[in-house]
């Protein structure tokens, strides 16, 4: 199951590495919610997966409440009334999360300040110095 985009390289998560269990959904829904296990719990063990090491590191570095301290990603899908749609939703959310960290971030290249920005800084610095010098007590001849 892959969603392709022309700009981003998509990674596929092997379905054998994903553990899925059906649970009862929360919230309103009448008798149906009490009888049918339509919500899906998806568990994905990041360190044990076959993803590239860089992707694993970036996934584990995410500050996401769905990732446990052991590195297991837990996605709960209960948006839809049917189990099949919730399973598809859980897989799509897993793929979106994995593909969001698939490309490494570009490193920042430090730049030099422009001539104009240097001049503006010096002008404001001089204006600030002038303001502060005017705040000083006036010294008379008898001091």
Secondary structure, DSSP 8 states (H G I E B T S, - for coil): -----SSS------GGGEEEEEE---S--THHHHH---EEEEEEESTTSSS-HHHHHHHHHS--TTB-TTSEEEEEE-SSSSHHHHHHHHHHHHHHHHHHTSS-----------HHHHHHHHHHHHHHHHHHHHHS----TT-
